[in-house]
Amino acid sequence: MTTHADTSASESSPFAAKGITTPVVERQALEQAEKAVSHLASQRNNRWYPAFHIASNGGWINDPNGLCQYHGRWHVFYQLHPYGTQWGPMHWGHVSSADMLTWQREPIAMAPTLPEERDGVFSGSAVVDDSGDLRFYYTGHVMLNGKDAENGTREVQMLAKADGPEVHHLRKHGLVVDFPEDLVFNDFRDPKVWKQDDVWFMIVGTQSKEHRGQILLFTSTDMETWNYDQILFEHPDPNVFMLECPDFFPLAAPDGKQRWIICFSAMGSKPSGFMNRNVNNAGYMIGSWQPGKAFTPESEFRLWDWGHNYYAPQSFESEDGRRMMYGWMSPMVQPIPMQDDGWCGNLTLPREVYLGEDGDVHTVPAHELLGLRSDTTTWDAMQLASGEERTILDNAEAVELELDIDLSQTTAERAGVKLHCTEDGAYTYVAYDAQMGRVILDRGACSNGDRGYRAAPLSNAELEAQHIRLRIFIDRGCVEVYVNDGSQVLSSYSYPSQGARAVKLCSESGSVSIASCKVHTLRSIGLDE
């Protein structure tokens, strides 16, 4: 076992006189966590374990954390409970890659060992400081009664630093932002840090004294001493009591103007039509901002992803200037059958975020993922009659499907792809629904897990274009659907039954014209071994 870096405080640290941790305590906690994950991994059932999505070797995972590209290498950390397949005291897992195609497991990066993080090292982000060193700001979580959140929690912002360019270990540096008693009722977490005009900024998601969801803004000149600046944004819906996983970044529009994107998960929002159907949803607003002022929204709240299982996205800037993002495919609704398999949860594919010609945010798979394609099968244009199903793959575990539906020659009420089709009649359905004018992901015929459907909207311009282009990534237990160059996305778990997993084109109540169809077999990213 590789030992963890010395996390004892230096004499200059605010914790130096307290003797609150030692290298031995930290090392033992990390070693125990590694053994627990290895034990779960030794019994892991791989029937739904992903081939090309990031997941822990064993145990439960949730939010992506500390995302960065540093000295040319990609790093993804994630919330990890190493002792079971349900949510529990959070650690930080870690994987890295030189090319975003082949990933390797790194030692577990952090375990809850300090008093301020007794019940979990919660989510946080990475940033490179003025000296070129990599810092991680994260939330320390404590349950006041020592067992659950019934009597409240105390959350503070903590600092850790990478031990070198390889980022094999993190060294904790302790508390940097205490709980603001006068501003916050209970929740105060998920810091995101960036620099602008020689000032460092930090946002934190909160529940205010009035139980309103807010994002607070802090500033610093040295990244150690942080001062409260203002409320960057308060959600207008009084039902929203907390804004989790905040993010905030600029994007250049096609006309060259800069827009600011504020991102959050609005806890407490009520279902309305197709919106807010999940336990909690993650979305964004487009607007304007300058230091010293609050964010001014200029769009409504829009979902990052319309699928059943998407939450807690985090973005970062690549070394070539792209805005990148990972999300967590959140299995929030019972039954969750993969919890019986020694692991639970995976991240989405890495996505590039940009402003399109339509003025809205688009998310597309990172271009590096083209390198996962091992071979390609192409079909000529084809017509399917009403009620017809046509099998294009007898068994597909890890594939990418590109499909172009020509609406000008299509009369079907629903037409698309049935995937994870098994002999018992189970399948997941991705289709264009002409009556809704939406792309749907329907799990009503699944034999495992939660069912239900989700529906992503199409704009009038998209419908008038007469072509629906889909990129569908089918992994062993999940699917991601990218619509029209990422104007919308749907990410959901799909747990197929035993046996071969066919892919079928189909048409309902009318014919469908398929302008083009390609299937790319995708290779493993190396974490399923």
C-alpha positions in Angstrom: 0.0 0.0 0.0 1.3 3.4 -0.9 1.4 5.6 2.1 -0.4 9.0 2.2 1.5 12.2 2.4 2.2 13.7 5.8 -0.9 15.7 6.7 0.3 16.9 10.1 0.1 20.7 10.3 3.2 22.8 9.9 4.0 25.3 12.6 2.5 28.1 10.4 -0.8 26.2 10.1 -3.8 27.4 12.1 -4.1 23.9 13.5 -0.4 23.5 14.5 -1.0 24.0 18.2 -4.0 21.7 18.3 -2.3 18.5 17.3 -5.5 17.5 15.5 -4.1 14.9 13.1 -1.0 12.9 12.5 0.4 11.1 9.4 -0.4 7.8 11.2 -4.1 8.6 11.7 -4.5 9.7 8.1 -2.5 6.8 6.7 -4.6 4.3 8.7 -7.9 5.8 7.6 -6.9 5.6 4.0 -5.5 2.1 4.2 -8.8 0.9 5.8 -10.8 2.6 3.1 -8.6 0.9 0.4 -9.1 -2.5 2.0 -12.9 -1.9 2.1 -13.1 -1.0 -1.6 -10.9 -4.0 -2.5 -13.2 -6.3 -0.6 -16.3 -5.0 -2.4 -14.4 -5.2 -5.7 -13.5 -8.8 -5.1 -17.2 -9.7 -5.1 -18.3 -7.3 -7.7 -20.9 -8.4 -10.3 -20.0 -6.8 -13.6 -23.3 -7.4 -15.4 -24.0 -3.6 -15.4 -20.5 -2.3 -14.4 -19.6 0.3 -17.0 -17.0 -0.2 -19.7 -16.5 3.5 -20.6 -17.9 5.5 -17.7 -15.9 6.3 -14.6 -17.0 4.3 -11.5 -15.4 3.2 -8.2 -13.9 -0.3 -8.1 -16.3 -0.9 -5.2 -18.6 1.0 -2.9 -21.0 4.0 -3.4 -20.0 7.1 -5.4 -21.7 10.4 -6.0 -20.5 14.0 -7.0 -17.5 14.5 -9.2 -14.9 16.6 -7.3 -11.6 18.3 -7.9 -11.8 18.1 -11.7 -8.8 19.4 -13.5 -6.1 18.9 -16.2 -2.8 19.5 -14.5 0.7 19.1 -16.2 -1.1 17.5 -19.1 -2.9 14.9 -17.1 -6.6 14.6 -16.5 -7.7 14.1 -12.9 -11.2 13.1 -11.7 -12.0 12.8 -8.0 -15.4 11.8 -6.7 -17.4 11.4 -3.5 -16.8 7.8 -2.3 -18.3 5.7 0.5 -15.8 2.8 0.6 -17.7 0.7 3.2 -20.9 0.0 1.4 -23.1 0.5 -1.6 -25.3 3.1 0.1 -24.5 6.7 0.9 -22.2 7.0 3.9 -19.3 9.0 5.4 -17.7 10.6 2.3 -14.1 10.0 1.2 -12.5 11.2 -2.1 -11.8 8.6 -4.7 -9.4 9.4 -7.6 -8.7 8.3 -11.2 -6.4 9.9 -13.7 -5.6 9.7 -17.4 -3.0 11.0 -19.9 -5.5 11.0 -22.8 -9.0 10.8 -21.4 -9.2 7.3 -23.1 -7.4 5.0 -20.7 -7.8 5.7 -17.0 -5.9 4.4 -14.0 -6.9 4.2 -10.3 -5.1 6.4 -7.9 -4.9 5.9 -4.1 -8.0 7.2 -2.2 -7.2 10.9 -1.8 -8.9 11.9 1.4 -10.7 10.3 4.4 -12.5 12.2 7.1 -9.9 12.6 9.8 -10.1 16.2 11.0 -12.6 17.4 13.6 -14.1 19.8 11.0 -14.8 16.9 8.6 -15.6 14.2 11.1 -18.6 13.0 9.2 -17.4 13.5 5.6 -15.0 15.2 3.3 -17.7 16.6 1.1 -17.6 18.0 -2.4 -15.1 20.6 -3.7 -13.1 21.9 -6.7 -9.6 22.3 -7.9 -7.7 25.4 -8.9 -4.1 26.2 -9.8 -2.6 29.0 -7.7 -0.2 31.8 -8.7 2.8 29.5 -7.9 1.5 26.8 -10.2 0.5 24.5 -7.4 -2.8 22.6 -7.4 -5.2 23.4 -4.6 -8.4 21.8 -3.6 -11.2 23.6 -1.7 -13.8 21.3 -0.2 -16.5 21.1 2.5 -15.9 19.6 5.9 -19.2 18.0 7.2 -20.2 17.4 10.8 -23.5 16.0 12.2 -24.2 17.9 15.4 -25.7 14.9 17.2 -22.9 12.6 15.9 -25.3 10.2 14.0 -27.6 12.0 11.6 -28.8 15.4 10.4 -31.9 15.6 12.7 -30.3 18.2 15.0 -28.5 20.0 12.2 -25.1 20.0 10.7 -22.1 22.2 10.6 -20.3 22.7 7.3 -17.1 24.6 6.7 -14.7 25.1 3.8 -11.3 23.4 3.9 -8.1 23.4 1.9 -5.9 20.6 0.6 -2.9 20.8 -1.8 -1.5 18.3 -4.2 1.9 16.8 -3.2 3.4 17.4 -6.6 2.8 17.4 -10.4 1.7 13.8 -10.3 -1.1 14.5 -7.8 -0.8 11.1 -6.2 -1.6 12.4 -2.7 -3.3 15.4 -1.2 -2.0 17.3 1.9 -4.7 18.8 4.1 -4.2 22.4 5.3 -7.3 22.8 7.4 -10.1 25.3 7.7 -10.2 28.4 5.5 -13.9 29.6 5.7 -15.8 29.0 8.9 -19.5 28.5 9.1 -21.1 32.0 8.8 -23.6 32.0 11.7 -25.2 35.3 10.8 -25.9 34.3 7.2 -26.7 30.6 7.0 -29.3 28.4 8.6 -27.7 25.0 8.1 -26.3 24.1 4.7 -23.1 25.7 3.5 -21.1 23.6 1.0 -19.5 22.8 -2.3 -17.0 25.6 -2.9 -15.8 26.7 -6.4 -12.8 29.0 -6.8 -11.5 31.1 -9.7 -9.4 34.2 -10.3 -10.4 37.4 -12.0 -8.7 40.8 -12.1 -6.1 39.8 -9.5 -8.8 38.7 -7.0 -9.7 35.2 -6.0 -13.4 34.4 -5.8 -15.2 31.6 -4.1 -18.9 30.6 -4.3 -20.6 28.4 -1.8 -24.1 27.0 -1.9 -26.3 27.7 1.1 -29.6 27.7 2.9 -30.2 31.2 4.3 -31.6 32.1 7.7 -34.9 32.5 5.9 -34.6 29.0 4.4 -34.0 30.3 0.9 -31.6 28.8 -1.6 -28.6 31.2 -2.1 -25.1 31.2 -3.5 -22.7 33.3 -1.4 -19.6 35.0 -2.8 -16.3 35.3 -1.0 -13.1 37.1 -2.0 -9.4 36.7 -1.2 -6.0 38.1 -2.3 -3.9 35.2 -0.9 -6.3 32.2 -1.1 -6.0 31.7 2.6 -8.0 34.6 4.2 -11.5 34.8 2.7 -13.9 37.6 3.2 -17.7 37.6 2.6 -18.6 39.7 -0.4 -22.3 39.4 -1.1 -25.2 37.2 -2.1 -24.3 36.3 -5.7 -27.8 34.9 -6.4 -30.9 33.9 -4.5 -33.4 31.6 -6.1 -36.8 33.3 -6.7 -38.8 30.2 -5.8 -39.6 30.2 -2.1 -39.9 26.4 -2.2 -36.2 26.2 -3.1 -34.4 26.0 0.3 -30.9 25.1 -0.8 -28.7 25.6 -3.9 -26.3 22.6 -4.0 -23.2 22.1 -6.2 -22.9 25.7 -7.5 -20.7 26.6 -10.4 -20.1 29.9 -12.2 -18.1 30.6 -15.3 -18.0 32.7 -18.5 -18.6 31.5 -22.0 -18.0 33.4 -25.2 -21.0 33.7 -27.5 -20.7 33.3 -31.3 -21.0 37.1 -31.6 -17.9 37.4 -29.3 -19.8 38.7 -26.3 -19.2 37.1 -22.9 -22.1 35.6 -21.0 -21.9 34.2 -17.4 -23.4 30.8 -16.7 -24.6 30.2 -13.1 -25.2 26.6 -12.2 -26.9 24.9 -9.3 -29.1 22.1 -8.1 -32.3 23.6 -6.7 -33.4 21.6 -3.7 -37.1 21.9 -3.0 -38.3 22.7 -6.5 -41.7 21.2 -7.3 -42.5 19.1 -10.4 -44.2 21.0 -13.2 -45.0 19.4 -16.4 -41.8 17.9 -17.8 -39.7 19.9 -15.4 -38.3 18.8 -12.1 -39.4 15.2 -12.4 -36.3 13.9 -10.5 -35.7 14.1 -6.8 -33.5 17.1 -7.4 -32.5 18.5 -10.8 -29.3 20.3 -12.0 -29.5 23.3 -14.3 -28.2 26.7 -15.2 -29.2 30.3 -16.1 -27.5 32.6 -18.6 -26.8 36.2 -17.6 -24.3 38.9 -16.8 -22.0 39.6 -13.9 -19.1 41.8 -12.9 -17.2 41.9 -9.6 -18.9 43.9 -7.0 -22.4 43.1 -8.2 -24.9 40.3 -8.0 -25.5 38.0 -11.0 -28.3 39.2 -13.3 -30.2 36.3 -14.9 -31.3 36.8 -18.5 -32.8 33.4 -19.1 -35.1 31.0 -17.3 -33.7 28.0 -15.4 -32.8 25.2 -17.9 -31.8 21.7 -17.2 -28.4 20.4 -18.1 -29.8 17.0 -18.7 -33.4 15.6 -19.0 -32.7 12.0 -18.0 -33.7 10.1 -14.9 -30.2 10.0 -13.4 -28.2 13.3 -13.6 -27.0 15.5 -10.7 -24.1 17.5 -9.2 -22.3 18.6 -12.4 -18.9 20.3 -12.1 -17.0 22.1 -14.8 -13.4 23.1 -15.2 -11.2 24.6 -17.9 -8.9 22.4 -19.9 -5.4 23.4 -20.7 -6.4 24.3 -24.3 -9.2 26.5 -23.0 -12.3 24.3 -23.3 -15.0 24.3 -20.7 -15.4 20.7 -19.6 -18.0 19.1 -17.4 -18.7 15.8 -15.6 -21.9 14.9 -13.8 -23.0 12.2 -11.5 -25.6 9.6 -12.7 -27.5 9.6 -9.5 -29.5 6.5 -8.6 -31.9 8.3 -6.3 -35.1 6.3 -6.7 -35.6 2.7 -5.4 -35.2 0.0 -6.5 -31.4 0.4 -7.2 -30.4 -3.1 -8.2 -26.7 -2.4 -8.7 -26.4 -1.9 -4.9 -26.5 -5.7 -4.7 -23.4 -5.9 -7.0 -20.7 -4.4 -4.8 -20.7 -1.0 -6.4 -23.2 1.8 -7.0 -23.1 4.9 -9.2 -21.0 6.2 -12.1 -20.2 9.5 -13.7 -21.3 10.7 -17.0 -19.0 11.0 -20.0 -16.9 14.2 -20.1 -18.7 16.9 -21.9 -17.6 20.1 -23.6 -19.8 23.1 -22.8 -20.2 26.0 -25.3 -22.7 28.6 -26.4 -24.4 27.7 -29.7 -25.7 29.9 -32.5 -29.1 29.7 -30.9 -27.7 31.5 -27.8 -28.2 28.5 -25.5 -25.7 26.3 -23.8 -24.8 23.1 -25.6 -23.0 20.0 -24.1 -21.4 17.4 -26.4 -19.1 14.5 -25.6 -15.4 15.5 -25.3 -13.8 15.2 -28.7 -11.2 12.8 -27.2 -13.8 10.2 -26.9 -13.7 9.6 -30.7 -10.6 7.6 -29.8 -12.7 5.0 -28.0 -14.1 3.8 -31.4 -12.6 0.5 -32.4 -14.7 -0.3 -35.5 -17.7 1.2 -37.3 -20.6 -0.3 -39.2 -22.6 2.0 -41.5 -26.1 1.4 -43.0 -27.5 3.1 -46.1 -30.6 5.2 -45.8 -33.6 3.0 -45.0 -37.4 3.1 -44.5 -39.2 1.2 -41.8 -42.9 0.5 -42.2 -45.5 1.2 -39.5 -45.0 -1.3 -36.7 -41.7 -2.6 -38.1 -38.7 -3.5 -35.9 -35.3 -4.1 -37.4 -32.4 -5.6 -35.4 -29.1 -3.9 -36.2 -27.1 -5.4 -33.4 -27.6 -8.8 -31.8 -25.6 -8.0 -28.7 -24.3 -4.6 -27.7 -22.6 -3.9 -24.4 -20.4 -0.8 -25.2 -21.4 1.1 -28.4 -22.1 4.5 -29.8 -25.0 4.9 -32.2 -25.4 7.8 -34.6 -28.8 8.2 -36.0 -30.4 10.8 -38.3 -34.2 10.7 -38.6 -35.6 12.5 -41.6 -38.9 14.1 -40.4 -39.9 15.2 -43.9 -40.3 11.6 -44.9 -41.6 10.3 -41.6 -45.2 9.8 -40.5 -44.7 7.7 -37.4 -46.0 8.9 -34.1 -42.9 7.5 -32.4 -39.8 6.2 -34.0 -36.3 5.5 -32.8 -34.2 2.8 -31.1 -34.9 0.0 -28.6 -31.7 -0.9 -26.8 -30.8 -3.5 -24.2 -33.4 -5.7 -25.8 -33.4 -9.1 -24.2 -35.3 -12.4 -24.8 -37.8 -11.7 -21.9 -39.1 -8.7 -23.9 -37.4 -6.0 -21.8 -35.8 -3.0 -23.4 -35.2 0.8 -23.0 -36.6 3.0 -25.7 -35.1 6.2 -27.2 -37.4 7.8 -29.7 -38.7 11.0 -31.4 -42.3 11.5 -30.3 -44.2 13.5 -32.9 -47.2 14.2 -30.6 -45.0 15.8 -27.9 -42.4 17.2 -30.3 -39.8 15.8 -27.9 -37.1 13.1 -27.7 -38.1 10.6 -25.1 -36.2 8.0 -23.1 -38.7 5.4 -21.9 -37.9 2.7 -19.4 -41.5 1.4 -19.1 -40.5 -2.0 -20.5 -37.4 -2.5 -18.3 -37.4 -5.6 -16.1 -35.0 -4.1 -13.4 -34.9 -0.9 -11.5 -37.0 2.2 -11.6 -39.1 2.8 -14.8 -40.9 5.9 -16.1 -39.9 8.1 -19.0 -38.3 11.5 -19.5 -38.8 13.9 -22.5 -36.3 16.5 -23.8 -37.8 19.5 -25.6 -37.0 20.5 -29.2 -37.1 24.1 -30.3 -39.2 25.3 -33.3 -36.0 25.7 -35.3 -35.0 22.2 -34.6 -38.4 20.8 -35.7 -38.4 23.0 -38.8 -35.0 21.7 -39.8 -36.7 18.3 -40.4 -33.8 16.2 -39.1 -33.4 14.8 -35.6 -29.7 13.8 -35.0 -29.0 11.5 -32.1 -25.7 10.2 -30.6 -26.6 7.4 -28.2 -23.9 6.0 -25.9 -24.9 2.5 -24.7 -22.9 1.1 -21.8 -23.6 -2.1 -19.9 -26.0 -0.4 -17.4 -26.6 3.1 -18.6 -27.3 5.2 -21.6 -26.6 8.9 -22.6 -28.5 10.5 -25.5 -27.2 13.7 -27.1 -29.7 15.5 -29.3 -28.8 17.7 -32.2 -25.2 18.5 -31.3 -25.9 18.7 -27.6 -28.9 21.1 -27.6 -30.3 18.6 -25.1 -29.1 15.5 -23.3 -30.8 12.6 -21.5 -28.8 10.3 -19.1 -30.4 7.3 -17.4 -29.6 4.0 -15.9 -30.8 1.0 -17.9 -30.4 -2.4 -16.3 -30.9 -5.1 -18.9 -31.9 -8.7 -18.2 -29.6 -11.6 -18.6 -28.6 -12.7 -22.1 -27.8 -10.9 -25.4 -28.6 -7.2 -25.5 -29.9 -6.4 -29.0 -30.4 -3.0 -30.6 -33.5 -2.5 -32.8 -34.7 0.4 -35.0 -38.5 0.7 -34.8 -41.5 2.7 -35.9 -45.0 3.1 -34.4 -48.2 4.3 -36.0 -46.6 5.3 -39.3 -43.3 4.9 -41.2 -39.9 6.3 -40.4 -37.2 7.5 -42.8 -33.6 6.9 -41.5 -31.3 9.2 -43.4 -28.2 7.6 -41.9 -27.2 5.1 -39.2 -23.7 4.2 -37.8 -22.7 2.1 -34.9 -19.2 2.4 -33.3 -18.0 -0.3 -31.0 -16.3 1.3 -28.0 -13.4 0.0 -26.1 -13.0 -0.1 -22.4 -11.4 2.9 -20.5 -9.6 0.3 -18.4 -11.4 0.6 -15.1 -13.6 -2.5 -15.4 -10.8 -5.0 -15.1 
